[in-house]
């Protein structure tokens, strides 16, 4: 279901989030991963179908909010969450961060409020995972200033400057679902990390320019658009291997422990 050249076999997918400690803005997250709230949201029918089709294993302490004390933080310390898209495995913990601004695409949030539980479920959306005050806290990528990315990030050419200092640039990565964006982060070692969410499900798929079968991409998004985005990521990786292209479900991704002040 994730590579059209792969065999038929079950596989384990991590559901990753990123902790970003900005020197001025403080601690922020890119997505939230899973959370116990996912199980509450998928208890009723038809939402239980989500849990049946993507079985989830979440051990005590695995939720991002429960991991934060290892880094000297509490959920209330998180100042912002950058949401790549509103599929349950990316926003299940969103309500755990009551003080956070929520950066997201307007097109993505529109999917949360669309009518019909079956229609939302078909798009991978669990409306119960959206905080009740999300409309008041949301800051839309589409409204942030646009900046040119420069030749080092070609073929991607423009990003939305979330904080106004060029450190966090949201980049539209269409095809997986409406309102799907990634995030360019300028790290303290001067390297650029490109958090691409579900624009690819593995680093190998980016290296090989190997998309999922049409059946998979057609269920949630647009196959032709998805493949163009994947090809653009592949070309970026070929041209500039110093960019750390990081899918949200890749088992190869190194899990790094940030230092306070980074």
FIDOLUM-89392 format. One record per residue (C-alpha): residue number from 1; x, y, z. Coordinates in pm, 1 decimal, decimal comma, m for minus. Example, Ala and Ser with C-alpha at 12.3 -4.5 7.8 and 13.67 -1.06 7.14 Angstrom:
REM FIDOLUM-89392
+-----+----------+----------+----------+
: num :        x :        y :        z :
+-----+----------+----------+----------+
:   1 :   1230,0 :   m450,0 :    780,0 :
:   2 :   1367,0 :   m106,0 :    714,0 :
+-----+----------+----------+----------+
REM end
This chain:
REM FIDOLUM-89392
+-----+----------+----------+----------+
: num :        x :        y :        z :
+-----+----------+----------+----------+
:   1 :      0,0 :      0,0 :      0,0 :
:   2 :    299,2 :    237,4 :     37,6 :
:   3 :    528,2 :    133,6 :   m252,4 :
:   4 :    395,9 :      4,2 :   m580,0 :
:   5 :    705,5 :   m217,7 :   m621,5 :
:   6 :    674,6 :   m380,5 :   m276,8 :
:   7 :    540,9 :   m720,9 :   m183,3 :
:   8 :    224,5 :   m789,1 :     10,4 :
:   9 :    320,8 :   m794,2 :    377,4 :
:  10 :    234,2 :   m604,4 :    695,0 :
:  11 :    480,6 :   m344,3 :    815,8 :
:  12 :    525,0 :   m127,3 :   1121,8 :
:  13 :    502,4 :    250,1 :   1075,1 :
:  14 :    625,4 :    493,1 :   1339,7 :
:  15 :    413,8 :    805,3 :   1381,8 :
:  16 :    665,1 :   1081,7 :   1439,0 :
:  17 :    638,5 :   1437,9 :   1563,0 :
:  18 :    913,9 :   1698,2 :   1594,2 :
:  19 :    998,7 :   1917,0 :   1891,9 :
:  20 :   1141,9 :   2251,8 :   1780,2 :
:  21 :   1287,3 :   2484,7 :   2043,6 :
:  22 :   1301,8 :   2829,3 :   1889,2 :
:  23 :   1543,9 :   3073,8 :   2060,6 :
:  24 :   1278,9 :   3346,6 :   2084,3 :
:  25 :    940,8 :   3177,1 :   2044,6 :
:  26 :   1017,6 :   2881,7 :   2270,3 :
:  27 :    910,6 :   2516,3 :   2229,7 :
:  28 :    692,6 :   2424,1 :   1931,6 :
:  29 :    577,6 :   2101,7 :   1767,8 :
:  30 :    542,9 :   1979,7 :   1413,4 :
:  31 :    236,2 :   1753,9 :   1438,2 :
:  32 :    153,6 :   1555,9 :   1752,2 :
:  33 :    147,6 :   1189,0 :   1654,1 :
:  34 :    m91,9 :    954,3 :   1828,6 :
:  35 :   m249,5 :   1006,1 :   2169,4 :
:  36 :   m507,3 :    822,2 :   2383,5 :
:  37 :   m760,6 :   1066,8 :   2240,9 :
:  38 :   m740,7 :    869,7 :   1915,6 :
:  39 :   m901,0 :    568,0 :   2082,2 :
:  40 :  m1183,0 :    776,5 :   2228,1 :
:  41 :  m1246,8 :    937,0 :   1888,6 :
:  42 :  m1263,8 :    597,1 :   1717,6 :
:  43 :  m1488,5 :    426,4 :   1970,3 :
:  44 :  m1818,9 :    501,1 :   1792,1 :
:  45 :  m1922,1 :    377,3 :   1451,9 :
:  46 :  m1840,3 :    469,5 :   1175,2 :
:  47 :  m1518,8 :    617,7 :   1317,6 :
:  48 :  m1420,7 :    274,1 :   1451,6 :
:  49 :  m1349,5 :    175,3 :   1090,5 :
:  50 :  m1044,7 :    403,4 :   1106,9 :
:  51 :   m904,3 :    201,3 :   1396,2 :
:  52 :   m973,3 :   m129,6 :   1221,4 :
:  53 :   m803,0 :    m28,8 :    897,6 :
:  54 :   m496,6 :    124,7 :   1066,2 :
:  55 :   m435,5 :    m68,5 :   1390,1 :
:  56 :   m251,5 :    146,1 :   1643,4 :
:  57 :    m12,3 :     44,8 :   1919,1 :
:  58 :     45,0 :    318,0 :   2176,9 :
:  59 :    221,7 :    222,7 :   2497,4 :
:  60 :    184,1 :    426,6 :   2817,6 :
:  61 :    414,6 :    726,7 :   2797,4 :
:  62 :    447,2 :    715,8 :   2417,6 :
:  63 :    220,4 :   1013,6 :   2347,2 :
:  64 :    412,1 :   1332,6 :   2272,2 :
:  65 :    254,9 :   1518,4 :   2565,6 :
:  66 :    376,6 :   1241,0 :   2796,7 :
:  67 :    728,8 :   1247,2 :   2651,2 :
:  68 :    782,6 :   1620,3 :   2703,4 :
:  69 :    895,7 :   1593,7 :   3069,1 :
:  70 :   1205,5 :   1408,6 :   2941,5 :
:  71 :   1301,5 :   1738,5 :   2779,7 :
:  72 :   1216,6 :   1952,5 :   3082,2 :
:  73 :    885,1 :   2063,7 :   2934,3 :
:  74 :    514,6 :   2037,2 :   3011,5 :
:  75 :    234,6 :   2040,0 :   2752,8 :
:  76 :    141,0 :   2390,3 :   2868,7 :
:  77 :    488,0 :   2510,9 :   2764,3 :
:  78 :    427,2 :   2441,6 :   2395,3 :
:  79 :    375,3 :   2777,6 :   2225,9 :
:  80 :    272,5 :   2655,7 :   1881,5 :
:  81 :    185,5 :   2341,3 :   1687,3 :
:  82 :    246,6 :   2332,5 :   1313,3 :
:  83 :     m7,6 :   2091,1 :   1164,1 :
:  84 :     90,5 :   1927,0 :    835,8 :
:  85 :   m266,3 :   1799,6 :    783,9 :
:  86 :   m554,0 :   1675,9 :    998,2 :
:  87 :   m533,4 :   1298,0 :    964,6 :
:  88 :   m572,3 :   1133,8 :   1303,8 :
:  89 :   m215,2 :   1008,1 :   1328,9 :
:  90 :    m87,7 :   1366,3 :   1298,0 :
:  91 :   m326,1 :   1555,4 :   1528,2 :
:  92 :   m450,8 :   1306,6 :   1788,3 :
:  93 :   m268,7 :   1492,8 :   2064,9 :
:  94 :   m364,0 :   1844,7 :   1957,1 :
:  95 :   m601,8 :   1909,7 :   2246,4 :
:  96 :   m321,5 :   1837,6 :   2495,1 :
:  97 :   m153,7 :   2172,0 :   2415,4 :
:  98 :   m401,5 :   2439,7 :   2530,8 :
:  99 :   m161,6 :   2735,1 :   2506,3 :
: 100 :    m37,8 :   2667,2 :   2155,2 :
: 101 :   m109,8 :   2867,0 :   1844,9 :
: 102 :   m212,8 :   2626,2 :   1568,6 :
: 103 :    m48,5 :   2685,2 :   1230,5 :
: 104 :   m228,5 :   2497,8 :    954,3 :
: 105 :   m368,8 :   2528,1 :    603,2 :
: 106 :   m713,0 :   2679,4 :    569,5 :
: 107 :   m792,1 :   2408,4 :    315,0 :
: 108 :   m702,5 :   2141,9 :    570,9 :
: 109 :   m917,0 :   2286,7 :    849,5 :
: 110 :  m1207,8 :   2316,2 :    606,5 :
: 111 :  m1196,8 :   1936,3 :    575,8 :
: 112 :  m1249,9 :   1900,6 :    952,0 :
: 113 :  m1574,8 :   2096,5 :    937,7 :
: 114 :  m1716,2 :   1941,4 :    621,9 :
: 115 :  m2058,9 :   1783,8 :    666,2 :
: 116 :  m2106,7 :   1410,6 :    706,9 :
: 117 :  m1921,4 :   1171,4 :    933,5 :
: 118 :  m1874,1 :    916,2 :    656,2 :
: 119 :  m1742,0 :   1185,8 :    421,7 :
: 120 :  m1490,3 :   1300,0 :    683,3 :
: 121 :  m1391,1 :    945,5 :    767,1 :
: 122 :  m1325,6 :    862,7 :    404,1 :
: 123 :  m1076,0 :   1150,8 :    403,9 :
: 124 :   m905,6 :   1026,9 :    722,0 :
: 125 :  m1052,8 :   1306,8 :    936,1 :
: 126 :  m1170,7 :   1266,0 :   1296,0 :
: 127 :  m1343,2 :   1590,3 :   1389,5 :
: 128 :  m1341,8 :   1496,7 :   1759,1 :
: 129 :   m963,8 :   1547,7 :   1765,3 :
: 130 :   m989,2 :   1919,5 :   1684,1 :
: 131 :   m984,1 :   2144,4 :   1993,8 :
: 132 :  m1311,3 :   2325,8 :   2048,6 :
: 133 :  m1137,0 :   2665,0 :   2014,5 :
: 134 :   m929,9 :   2578,7 :   1707,6 :
: 135 :  m1094,2 :   2843,8 :   1490,5 :
: 136 :   m979,9 :   3114,6 :   1733,0 :
: 137 :   m626,5 :   2973,0 :   1762,9 :
: 138 :   m563,0 :   2891,3 :   1398,5 :
: 139 :   m307,6 :   3086,1 :   1192,7 :
: 140 :   m324,3 :   2988,0 :    827,9 :
: 141 :    m23,3 :   2916,7 :    609,6 :
: 142 :   m204,1 :   3084,7 :    323,4 :
: 143 :   m201,1 :   3416,0 :    514,5 :
: 144 :    168,0 :   3422,2 :    608,9 :
: 145 :    423,8 :   3624,9 :    406,8 :
: 146 :    571,8 :   3443,5 :    107,6 :
: 147 :    949,2 :   3417,5 :     72,6 :
: 148 :   1165,2 :   3281,2 :   m209,2 :
: 149 :   1345,8 :   2961,1 :   m109,8 :
: 150 :   1647,6 :   3000,9 :   m334,2 :
: 151 :   1832,3 :   2760,0 :   m564,9 :
: 152 :   1947,5 :   2523,5 :   m287,3 :
: 153 :   1587,3 :   2408,4 :   m240,0 :
: 154 :   1484,2 :   2382,6 :   m604,8 :
: 155 :   1247,5 :   2269,0 :   m746,5 :
: 156 :   1061,7 :   2413,7 :   m446,1 :
: 157 :   1057,9 :   2788,7 :   m488,0 :
: 158 :    837,3 :   2953,9 :   m225,9 :
: 159 :    750,2 :   2911,9 :    140,5 :
: 160 :    524,8 :   3075,5 :    398,2 :
: 161 :    729,5 :   3246,4 :    671,0 :
: 162 :    554,1 :   3143,6 :    991,6 :
: 163 :    748,9 :   3353,2 :   1241,6 :
: 164 :    883,9 :   3631,9 :   1021,8 :
: 165 :   1249,4 :   3540,6 :   1074,4 :
: 166 :   1295,4 :   3274,8 :    805,9 :
: 167 :   1355,0 :   2995,6 :   1058,6 :
: 168 :   1028,8 :   2808,0 :    990,5 :
: 169 :    896,4 :   2801,2 :    635,5 :
: 170 :    581,0 :   2608,4 :    551,0 :
: 171 :    582,9 :   2457,8 :    201,0 :
: 172 :    280,0 :   2331,4 :     13,4 :
: 173 :    318,7 :   1957,6 :    m64,2 :
: 174 :     m4,2 :   1872,5 :   m247,0 :
: 175 :   m142,8 :   1534,6 :   m342,6 :
: 176 :   m174,2 :   1335,6 :    m20,7 :
: 177 :   m487,7 :   1521,2 :     89,1 :
: 178 :   m628,9 :   1874,4 :     75,2 :
: 179 :   m416,7 :   2125,4 :    265,5 :
: 180 :   m109,4 :   1904,4 :    308,3 :
: 181 :    205,9 :   2108,0 :    386,7 :
: 182 :    558,6 :   2041,3 :    505,0 :
: 183 :    798,5 :   2251,8 :    709,9 :
: 184 :   1153,7 :   2371,1 :    641,3 :
: 185 :   1348,2 :   2421,0 :    964,2 :
: 186 :   1683,0 :   2594,8 :    986,2 :
: 187 :   1871,3 :   2400,9 :   1254,2 :
: 188 :   2135,1 :   2534,0 :   1491,0 :
: 189 :   2399,8 :   2343,7 :   1292,2 :
: 190 :   2294,9 :   2549,6 :    985,9 :
: 191 :   2154,7 :   2241,6 :    812,6 :
: 192 :   1802,9 :   2248,3 :    673,9 :
: 193 :   1553,9 :   1982,2 :    774,1 :
: 194 :   1250,8 :   1935,1 :    552,1 :
: 195 :    968,4 :   1775,8 :    749,8 :
: 196 :    752,1 :   1638,2 :    467,8 :
: 197 :    478,4 :   1460,6 :    667,1 :
: 198 :    303,4 :   1214,8 :    430,2 :
: 199 :    436,8 :   1344,2 :     99,4 :
: 200 :    627,3 :   1014,7 :    117,3 :
: 201 :    596,2 :    732,4 :    366,4 :
: 202 :    965,1 :    643,3 :    368,9 :
: 203 :   1303,8 :    791,8 :    290,4 :
: 204 :   1354,4 :    506,2 :     46,1 :
: 205 :   1050,1 :    613,2 :   m152,9 :
: 206 :   1202,0 :    961,1 :   m189,3 :
: 207 :   1541,5 :    822,8 :   m292,9 :
: 208 :   1386,7 :    587,0 :   m547,5 :
: 209 :   1105,1 :    817,7 :   m659,6 :
: 210 :    873,9 :    524,4 :   m591,5 :
: 211 :    512,0 :    619,2 :   m517,0 :
: 212 :    240,6 :    404,4 :   m362,9 :
: 213 :      1,0 :    224,3 :   m598,1 :
: 214 :   m279,5 :    432,7 :   m744,7 :
: 215 :   m533,3 :    266,1 :   m516,9 :
: 216 :   m365,3 :    412,4 :   m210,1 :
: 217 :   m320,7 :    767,5 :   m332,2 :
: 218 :   m666,9 :    782,7 :   m489,5 :
: 219 :   m835,0 :    695,0 :   m158,1 :
: 220 :   m727,3 :   1017,2 :     12,0 :
: 221 :   m589,2 :   1253,8 :   m247,8 :
: 222 :   m485,8 :   1294,0 :   m609,3 :
: 223 :   m247,4 :   1041,5 :   m762,1 :
: 224 :    m96,2 :   1258,5 :  m1035,5 :
: 225 :    m38,0 :   1549,3 :   m796,8 :
: 226 :    108,4 :   1321,2 :   m529,9 :
: 227 :    354,6 :   1178,4 :   m781,4 :
: 228 :    464,6 :   1523,3 :   m896,5 :
: 229 :    532,0 :   1622,1 :   m535,3 :
: 230 :    725,7 :   1301,3 :   m469,7 :
: 231 :    931,3 :   1356,1 :   m784,7 :
: 232 :   1012,6 :   1709,9 :   m671,6 :
: 233 :   1134,8 :   1574,8 :   m336,3 :
: 234 :   1341,1 :   1312,1 :   m518,4 :
: 235 :   1504,4 :   1577,5 :   m736,1 :
: 236 :   1575,3 :   1796,4 :   m432,5 :
: 237 :   1742,9 :   1503,0 :   m259,0 :
: 238 :   1952,0 :   1427,2 :   m566,7 :
: 239 :   2060,4 :   1789,1 :   m613,9 :
: 240 :   2120,0 :   1877,2 :   m249,1 :
: 241 :   2182,5 :   1576,4 :    m22,0 :
: 242 :   2260,1 :   1811,8 :    267,8 :
: 243 :   1886,7 :   1880,1 :    306,5 :
: 244 :   1749,8 :   1635,6 :    565,8 :
: 245 :   1424,7 :   1516,8 :    404,4 :
: 246 :   1220,7 :   1363,2 :    685,3 :
: 247 :    894,0 :   1171,2 :    632,5 :
: 248 :    667,0 :   1128,7 :    933,5 :
: 249 :    641,4 :    749,2 :    908,0 :
: 250 :    993,6 :    643,7 :    813,8 :
: 251 :   1172,6 :    386,5 :   1027,6 :
: 252 :   1509,1 :    518,6 :    907,6 :
: 253 :   1463,7 :    859,1 :   1068,1 :
: 254 :   1707,8 :    918,3 :   1347,0 :
: 255 :   1533,7 :   1009,4 :   1668,3 :
: 256 :   1727,9 :   1297,6 :   1815,6 :
: 257 :   1722,2 :   1434,7 :   2168,1 :
: 258 :   1730,8 :   1814,6 :   2158,1 :
: 259 :   1932,4 :   2016,2 :   2406,7 :
: 260 :   1769,4 :   2294,0 :   2603,1 :
: 261 :   1830,5 :   2622,0 :   2422,9 :
: 262 :   1864,3 :   2465,9 :   2075,1 :
+-----+----------+----------+----------+
REM end
